[in-house]
């Protein structure tokens, strides 16, 4: 199932008599329009906002959000109220592990990456086991995990986080690598291709859509529902850990709560990308676009030189406005 | 579900199942009693009336916001903005009272303005979710950002003071009975009376099966809006209790209440999917969360272990609740 069918399939009647409406409702189209609108508005208020190097800087920030949102996306696609509220704390945990293993040494980057991914995958698996074996609703399980991780972080750091990024990792995030693009963007594009292939071309991907659309049907046709869903949560933890790893490179060191600001935006990026919170519909390309739109919007508001309260109000209002175009629920009459 | 179970209720195990299905708050009551015993052992003064009342005074804001959250969740929606409604109401109340000079009339005006703010905020949520059909989690996250921004705009920095009579009254007694006990009694009466209304039945029906509720001509849109308004109202009441407790304004005060109110509701046995549960459980859920913090504090764990222990106990309670209710 493609993004297009996911959206137009929602209202076949609309599609019949007004194909144009279908186009306008496509998440990627809306995201594109929103991006252009924000860039033009930014360029008008603050000349230089849409300069290529500025755009690349914003894309780097979007990549960090986008990597977290990849895991969130998978969990949400798996349906059954799938959602991961623990990603914020998992990011911080990932950054902490990475920073402490590498301690600024280039030679330790690979080991730090492996350690980070292994631990955060484990955290995600625990979420998955809680959801599938103990049958705790995902929102509750990951909310509980959030509290546990928060406590663990305080215990691990005694309130004073340590560890810092190796120079090579910081360069990968900040400096141009190929075609003037920083390494992190190449990584993100690669990840985008991988996740999309995983979803569209592998058995595991088919199973994700199957359990997200109709779990009973999937179970009856032999899909290992529990294992698949547990793995989704594991992957979500791992993507959060990966994001933490790069965020360490981005900020240079770790502070408690570094990941918190990504938790709810990762869900918004997924929704704006056209993935249904009910599961079974959507994909990662839209989520990437959603992450870019959110980041551009935040940058624009930062550029506007209005005080933080006004910035927050406009950000929230814009989110609501964007919801008018997508992320709406079915009419009861239908 | 309940019908099925009740018809097979005969053996011991299925009658237990029946009890938990019909009264999901029973488990919360059990946990509450257990925690109270542990708390009383660790903190011998726990059962002294003065200590109990002061505990209740500090739990009251979460109790109120969790009760309001219950009605939204019963209708299968969710309200992530309640914490920020608390923030904005808190600063509205404090700045209004200060602006009007702190007289008795000013206090009443401040409280009225705060309650109106809470209701308005709930109305905004309800309209976005029920009329515009926005997804509840994302919507209330977005409106929460707006409310937080408004709170910061009204009062950029924590400060302001309310007249002493406000917190003296909150900590004081009327007719020999502490004010917080009157409040608790009022909440209990509200929960009991409201649960018997036709509206409450409709709310549960909407949460159980929205499509079916619509087809039986229930005014689904209006019911969902009302549940958000009730949630906004209770968040405002929670903010008033916080003003009584802290006696000042803080735009960042409320944020944490959004997630902890949901935790309290789930601990109280209300299903997140909607249609099953009740506010009495949430009341106990909120008290449980407060007692857990108490117990961990008085267990004299080293500081750095306290948060982890609290997180683990809450996760355990959440998992245990879901687990037992489904056996």
Interface residues (C-beta under 8 A of the other chain):
Chain A: X81 X83 X85 X130 X134 X135 X136 X137 X139 X140 X141 X143 X144 X145 X146 X147 X148 X149 X150 X151 X152 X154 X155 X158 X159 X264 X267 X268 X271 X277 X307 X308 X309 X310 X311 X312 X313 X315 X316 X317 X319 X320 X323 X324 X327 X328 X329 X330 X331 X332 X333
Chain B: X80 X128 X132 X133 X134 X135 X137 X138 X139 X141 X142 X143 X144 X145 X146 X148 X149 X150 X151 X152 X153 X156 X210 X211 X214 X220 X259 X262 X263 X266 X272 X273 X304 X305 X306 X307 X308 X309 X310 X311 X312 X314 X315 X318 X319 X322 X323 X326
